[in-house]
Structures are given as structure tokens and as C-alpha cells.
Amino acid sequence: MFLRIVPIRRPSGKVDQNVLLVESYYDGGKIKQRTIAYLGRKELLAPHVDRLVELLRGEPWEMTGC
């Protein structure tokens, strides 16, 4: 699995960047890719990137602040 950043052009001309979680797989001998999850806009995810990388690596998740 990997993260893909997709540029999205708004009608106003502004370009946002969306982050997708994507996986590669074989289908009939061909490599294909599918989106597993839409994670949101890049600028909103920036404060959470370190934790997201930990989760993708399979590190344990702890609830805090409850």
C-alpha cells in the first residue's frame, strides 16, 4: 500500500491536493491499483502525517485524551 496525492482543480481555479490510500494487486497477470481509502486534503492531514505513517507500518494504536 502507498499514499497517492491527486491534484483537484476547483471551479475557482484553486488546486487542492487530495490524499488516497492505494494498493497494487494482480488481476489476470496484470498489475492494477485500487483506492482503499480517501484520507482527505493534504493540508488538513499535515499535522497527522507521522501518526499515519506509524499506522501504515502496523504499529499499535493507542487511544489518548479520552
N, CA, C and O atoms as a printed pandas DataFrame, in Angstrom:
     atom_number atom_name residue_name chain_id  residue_number  x_coord  y_coord  z_coord
0              1         N          MET        A               1    0.839   -1.176    0.000
1              2        CA          MET        A               1    0.000    0.000    0.000
2              3         C          MET        A               1    0.881    1.235    0.000
3              4         O          MET        A               1    2.012    1.220    0.486
4              5         N          PHE        A               2    0.343    2.286   -0.549
5              6        CA          PHE        A               2    1.066    3.540   -0.602
6              7         C          PHE        A               2    0.077    4.695   -0.651
7              8         O          PHE        A               2   -1.114    4.508   -0.904
8              9         N          LEU        A               3    0.594    5.886   -0.406
9             10        CA          LEU        A               3   -0.237    7.088   -0.476
10            11         C          LEU        A               3   -0.062    7.731   -1.843
11            12         O          LEU        A               3    1.052    7.820   -2.360
12            13         N          ARG        A               4   -1.163    8.175   -2.421
13            14        CA          ARG        A               4   -1.137    8.877   -3.698
14            15         C          ARG        A               4   -1.729   10.268   -3.472
15            16         O          ARG        A               4   -2.777   10.411   -2.842
16            17         N          ILE        A               5   -1.048   11.283   -3.990
17            18        CA          ILE        A               5   -1.545   12.653   -3.914
18            19         C          ILE        A               5   -2.119   13.013   -5.281
19            20         O          ILE        A               5   -1.429   12.951   -6.299
20            21         N          VAL        A               6   -3.397   13.390   -5.281
21            22        CA          VAL        A               6   -4.118   13.678   -6.513
22            23         C          VAL        A               6   -4.515   15.149   -6.535
23            24         O          VAL        A               6   -5.228   15.604   -5.641
24            25         N          PRO        A               7   -4.064   15.907   -7.546
25            26        CA          PRO        A               7   -4.486   17.304   -7.640
26            27         C          PRO        A               7   -5.925   17.413   -8.148
27            28         O          PRO        A               7   -6.313   16.726   -9.094
28            29         N          ILE        A               8   -6.704   18.277   -7.515
29            30        CA          ILE        A               8   -8.098   18.514   -7.896
30            31         C          ILE        A               8   -8.260   20.014   -8.170
31            32         O          ILE        A               8   -8.016   20.842   -7.292
32            33         N          ARG        A               9   -8.672   20.352   -9.388
33            34        CA          ARG        A               9   -8.863   21.758   -9.747
34            35         C          ARG        A               9  -10.300   22.167   -9.444
35            36         O          ARG        A               9  -11.246   21.544   -9.925
36            37         N          ARG        A              10  -10.453   23.212   -8.648
37            38        CA          ARG        A              10  -11.765   23.752   -8.284
38            39         C          ARG        A              10  -12.244   24.727   -9.370
39            40         O          ARG        A              10  -11.429   25.240  -10.137
40            41         N          PRO        A              11  -13.552   24.983   -9.441
41            42        CA          PRO        A              11  -14.062   25.950  -10.428
42            43         C          PRO        A              11  -13.437   27.339  -10.285
43            44         O          PRO        A              11  -13.362   28.092  -11.256
44            45         N          SER        A              12  -12.991   27.676   -9.072
45            46        CA          SER        A              12  -12.363   28.980   -8.838
46            47         C          SER        A              12  -10.945   29.037   -9.400
47            48         O          SER        A              12  -10.342   30.109   -9.449
48            49         N          GLY        A              13  -10.407   27.888   -9.826
49            50        CA          GLY        A              13   -9.045   27.826  -10.342
50            51         C          GLY        A              13   -8.045   27.335   -9.315
51            52         O          GLY        A              13   -6.912   27.002   -9.661
52            53         N          LYS        A              14   -8.456   27.287   -8.038
53            54        CA          LYS        A              14   -7.583   26.797   -6.976
54            55         C          LYS        A              14   -7.375   25.294   -7.139
55            56         O          LYS        A              14   -8.293   24.566   -7.514
56            57         N          VAL        A              15   -6.162   24.844   -6.852
57            58        CA          VAL        A              15   -5.855   23.419   -6.947
58            59         C          VAL        A              15   -5.634   22.874   -5.541
59            60         O          VAL        A              15   -4.710   23.297   -4.847
60            61         N          ASP        A              16   -6.481   21.935   -5.121
61            62        CA          ASP        A              16   -6.310   21.229   -3.854
62            63         C          ASP        A              16   -5.608   19.917   -4.135
63            64         O          ASP        A              16   -5.628   19.420   -5.261
64            65         N          GLN        A              17   -4.983   19.356   -3.103
65            66        CA          GLN        A              17   -4.356   18.052   -3.243
66            67         C          GLN        A              17   -5.027   17.089   -2.280
67            68         O          GLN        A              17   -5.027   17.310   -1.069
68            69         N          ASN        A              18   -5.598   16.022   -2.817
69            70        CA          ASN        A              18   -6.243   15.001   -2.012
70            71         C          ASN        A              18   -5.307   13.820   -1.844
71            72         O          ASN        A              18   -4.517   13.511   -2.737
72            73         N          VAL        A              19   -5.399   13.158   -0.694
73            74        CA          VAL        A              19   -4.545   12.017   -0.399
74            75         C          VAL        A              19   -5.399   10.753   -0.393
75            76         O          VAL        A              19   -6.440   10.692    0.262
76            77         N          LEU        A              20   -4.940    9.743   -1.138
77            78        CA          LEU        A              20   -5.632    8.462   -1.234
78            79         C          LEU        A              20   -4.703    7.357   -0.761
79            80         O          LEU        A              20   -3.495    7.412   -0.994
80            81         N          LEU        A              21   -5.263    6.353   -0.095
81            82        CA          LEU        A              21   -4.534    5.143    0.237
82            83         C          LEU        A              21   -4.814    4.152   -0.881
83            84         O          LEU        A              21   -5.970    3.815   -1.137
84            85         N          VAL        A              22   -3.763    3.681   -1.551
85            86        CA          VAL        A              22   -3.898    2.856   -2.752
86            87         C          VAL        A              22   -3.140    1.553   -2.552
87            88         O          VAL        A              22   -2.090    1.530   -1.909
88            89         N          GLU        A              23   -3.677    0.462   -3.106
89            90        CA          GLU        A              23   -2.955   -0.808   -3.095
90            91         C          GLU        A              23   -2.811   -1.317   -4.515
91            92         O          GLU        A              23   -3.650   -1.052   -5.375
92            93         N          SER        A              24   -1.730   -2.054   -4.747
93            94        CA          SER        A              24   -1.496   -2.706   -6.033
94            95         C          SER        A              24   -1.844   -4.176   -5.882
95            96         O          SER        A              24   -1.643   -4.766   -4.820
96            97         N          TYR        A              25   -2.372   -4.769   -6.963
97            98        CA          TYR        A              25   -2.730   -6.179   -6.940
98            99         C          TYR        A              25   -2.660   -6.735   -8.363
99           100         O          TYR        A              25   -2.674   -5.982   -9.336
100          101         N          TYR        A              26   -2.584   -8.061   -8.467
101          102        CA          TYR        A              26   -2.584   -8.731   -9.762
102          103         C          TYR        A              26   -3.990   -9.152  -10.126
103          104         O          TYR        A              26   -4.743   -9.640   -9.284
104          105         N          ASP        A              27   -4.340   -8.960  -11.388
105          106        CA          ASP        A              27   -5.627   -9.407  -11.897
106          107         C          ASP        A              27   -5.399   -9.938  -13.317
107          108         O          ASP        A              27   -5.159   -9.168  -14.247
108          109         N          GLY        A              28   -5.475  -11.242  -13.463
109          110        CA          GLY        A              28   -5.259  -11.840  -14.768
110          111         C          GLY        A              28   -3.858  -11.616  -15.301
111          112         O          GLY        A              28   -3.672  -11.437  -16.504
112          113         N          GLY        A              29   -2.871  -11.623  -14.420
113          114        CA          GLY        A              29   -1.491  -11.431  -14.823
114          115         C          GLY        A              29   -1.086   -9.979  -15.019
115          116         O          GLY        A              29    0.064   -9.706  -15.361
116          117         N          LYS        A              30   -1.996   -9.052  -14.812
117          118        CA          LYS        A              30   -1.689   -7.628  -14.956
118          119         C          LYS        A              30   -1.704   -6.964  -13.578
119          120         O          LYS        A              30   -2.480   -7.334  -12.697
120          121         N          ILE        A              31   -0.833   -5.982  -13.423
121          122        CA          ILE        A              31   -0.801   -5.221  -12.176
122          123         C          ILE        A              31   -1.836   -4.110  -12.279
123          124         O          ILE        A              31   -1.859   -3.340  -13.239
124          125         N          LYS        A              32   -2.690   -4.047  -11.266
125          126        CA          LYS        A              32   -3.705   -2.994  -11.200
126          127         C          LYS        A              32   -3.597   -2.305   -9.854
127          128         O          LYS        A              32   -2.939   -2.798   -8.938
128          129         N          GLN        A              33   -4.246   -1.169   -9.749
129          130        CA          GLN        A              33   -4.263   -0.419   -8.497
130          131         C          GLN        A              33   -5.699   -0.041   -8.173
131          132         O          GLN        A              33   -6.500    0.250   -9.061
132          133         N          ARG        A              34   -6.006   -0.051   -6.876
133          134        CA          ARG        A              34   -7.335    0.375   -6.454
134          135         C          ARG        A              34   -7.216    1.239   -5.210
135          136         O          ARG        A              34   -6.314    1.073   -4.390
136          137         N          THR        A              35   -8.150    2.159   -5.100
137          138        CA          THR        A              35   -8.196    3.056   -3.951
138          139         C          THR        A              35   -8.848    2.330   -2.780
139          140         O          THR        A              35   -9.955    1.804   -2.901
140          141         N          ILE        A              36   -8.164    2.306   -1.666
141          142        CA          ILE        A              36   -8.672    1.670   -0.450
142          143         C          ILE        A              36   -9.425    2.692    0.399
143          144         O          ILE        A              36  -10.484    2.396    0.952
144          145         N          ALA        A              37   -8.860    3.911    0.495
145          146        CA          ALA        A              37   -9.488    4.932    1.333
146          147         C          ALA        A              37   -9.116    6.329    0.852
147          148         O          ALA        A              37   -7.994    6.583    0.415
148          149         N          TYR        A              38  -10.087    7.215    0.945
149          150        CA          TYR        A              38   -9.857    8.642    0.725
150          151         C          TYR        A              38   -9.523    9.222    2.088
151          152         O          TYR        A              38  -10.318    9.107    3.021
152          153         N          LEU        A              39   -8.355    9.847    2.217
153          154        CA          LEU        A              39   -7.909   10.335    3.511
154          155         C          LEU        A              39   -8.133   11.827    3.712
155          156         O          LEU        A              39   -8.016   12.317    4.835
156          157         N          GLY        A              40   -8.449   12.547    2.665
157          158        CA          GLY        A              40   -8.744   13.967    2.809
158          159         C          GLY        A              40   -7.733   14.849    2.112
159          160         O          GLY        A              40   -6.867   14.383    1.372
160          161         N          ARG        A              41   -7.869   16.145    2.372
161          162        CA          ARG        A              41   -6.980   17.119    1.747
162          163         C          ARG        A              41   -5.615   17.120    2.426
163          164         O          ARG        A              41   -5.511   16.987    3.645
164          165         N          LYS        A              42   -4.588   17.269    1.625
165          166        CA          LYS        A              42   -3.209   17.195    2.109
166          167         C          LYS        A              42   -2.927   18.198    3.220
167          168         O          LYS        A              42   -2.298   17.856    4.221
168          169         N          GLU        A              43   -3.388   19.437    3.049
169          170        CA          GLU        A              43   -3.077   20.460    4.053
170          171         C          GLU        A              43   -3.752   20.179    5.395
171          172         O          GLU        A              43   -3.260   20.626    6.431
172          173         N          LEU        A              44   -4.860   19.454    5.397
173          174        CA          LEU        A              44   -5.528   19.111    6.648
174          175         C          LEU        A              44   -4.882   17.902    7.320
175          176         O          LEU        A              44   -4.990   17.735    8.535
176          177         N          LEU        A              45   -4.210   17.058    6.533
177          178        CA          LEU        A              45   -3.550   15.869    7.072
178          179         C          LEU        A              45   -2.146   16.160    7.589
179          180         O          LEU        A              45   -1.593   15.365    8.350
180          181         N          ALA        A              46   -1.568   17.276    7.192
181          182        CA          ALA        A              46   -0.174   17.583    7.523
182          183         C          ALA        A              46    0.159   17.394    9.011
183          184         O          ALA        A              46    1.208   16.826    9.313
184          185         N          PRO        A              47   -0.681   17.841    9.953
185          186        CA          PRO        A              47   -0.337   17.646   11.364
186          187         C          PRO        A              47   -0.375   16.183   11.809
187          188         O          PRO        A              47    0.136   15.855   12.880
188          189         N          HIS        A              48   -0.970   15.302   11.004
189          190        CA          HIS        A              48   -1.163   13.910   11.398
190          191         C          HIS        A              48   -0.319   12.929   10.597
191          192         O          HIS        A              48   -0.514   11.718   10.708
192          193         N          VAL        A              49    0.613   13.425    9.794
193          194        CA          VAL        A              49    1.381   12.565    8.897
194          195         C          VAL        A              49    2.201   11.532    9.667
195          196         O          VAL        A              49    2.228   10.364    9.281
196          197         N          ASP        A              50    2.865   11.935   10.740
197          198        CA          ASP        A              50    3.701   10.991   11.490
198          199         C          ASP        A              50    2.883    9.822   12.012
199          200         O          ASP        A              50    3.310    8.672   11.908
200          201         N          ARG        A              51    1.720   10.100   12.567
201          202        CA          ARG        A              51    0.864    9.030   13.096
202          203         C          ARG        A              51    0.331    8.149   11.973
203          204         O          ARG        A              51    0.215    6.935   12.141
204          205         N          LEU        A              52    0.015    8.734   10.855
205          206        CA          LEU        A              52   -0.479    7.977    9.709
206          207         C          LEU        A              52    0.583    7.000    9.211
207          208         O          LEU        A              52    0.263    5.861    8.872
208          209         N          VAL        A              53    1.830    7.430    9.164
209          210        CA          VAL        A              53    2.922    6.545    8.752
210          211         C          VAL        A              53    3.064    5.384    9.733
211          212         O          VAL        A              53    3.280    4.247    9.313
212          213         N          GLU        A              54    2.946    5.652   11.024
213          214        CA          GLU        A              54    3.006    4.591   12.025
214          215         C          GLU        A              54    1.901    3.563   11.805
215          216         O          GLU        A              54    2.143    2.359   11.889
216          217         N          LEU        A              55    0.691    4.039   11.525
217          218        CA          LEU        A              55   -0.429    3.127   11.291
218          219         C          LEU        A              55   -0.201    2.271   10.053
219          220         O          LEU        A              55   -0.507    1.079   10.060
220          221         N          LEU        A              56    0.329    2.863    8.998
221          222        CA          LEU        A              56    0.596    2.111    7.769
222          223         C          LEU        A              56    1.681    1.066    7.976
223          224         O          LEU        A              56    1.695    0.039    7.297
224          225         N          ARG        A              57    2.585    1.322    8.906
225          226        CA          ARG        A              57    3.628    0.349    9.225
226          227         C          ARG        A              57    3.112   -0.766   10.135
227          228         O          ARG        A              57    3.806   -1.759   10.355
228          229         N          GLY        A              58    1.913   -0.609   10.657
229          230        CA          GLY        A              58    1.325   -1.636   11.507
230          231         C          GLY        A              58    1.649   -1.483   12.977
231          232         O          GLY        A              58    1.481   -2.429   13.746
232          233         N          GLU        A              59    2.108   -0.322   13.382
233          234        CA          GLU        A              59    2.422   -0.101   14.789
234          235         C          GLU        A              59    1.126    0.024   15.580
235          236         O          GLU        A              59    0.122    0.494   15.044
236          237         N          PRO        A              60    1.131   -0.386   16.843
237          238        CA          PRO        A              60   -0.101   -0.383   17.650
238          239         C          PRO        A              60   -0.701    1.003   17.801
239          240         O          PRO        A              60    0.002    2.014   17.819
240          241         N          TRP        A              61   -2.002    1.017   17.908
241          242        CA          TRP        A              61   -2.756    2.254   18.058
242          243         C          TRP        A              61   -3.196    2.391   19.502
243          244         O          TRP        A              61   -3.728    1.443   20.081
244          245         N          GLU        A              62   -2.982    3.560   20.090
245          246        CA          GLU        A              62   -3.387    3.809   21.469
246          247         C          GLU        A              62   -4.364    4.972   21.500
247          248         O          GLU        A              62   -4.162    5.986   20.832
248          249         N          MET        A              63   -5.421    4.814   22.280
249          250        CA          MET        A              63   -6.366    5.914   22.449
250          251         C          MET        A              63   -5.823    6.839   23.524
251          252         O          MET        A              63   -5.442    6.399   24.609
252          253         N          THR        A              64   -5.792    8.128   23.207
253          254        CA          THR        A              64   -5.337    9.103   24.191
254          255         C          THR        A              64   -6.366   10.222   24.273
255          256         O          THR        A              64   -7.109   10.464   23.321
256          257         N          GLY        A              65   -6.404   10.887   25.388
257          258        CA          GLY        A              65   -7.296   12.029   25.558
258          259         C          GLY        A              65   -8.756   11.664   25.742
259          260         O          GLY        A              65   -9.636   12.481   25.472
260          261         N          CYS        A              66   -9.029   10.442   26.198
261          262        CA          CYS        A              66  -10.427   10.037   26.396
262          263         C          CYS        A              66  -10.864   10.273   27.816
263          264         O          CYS        A              66  -12.010    9.990   28.164
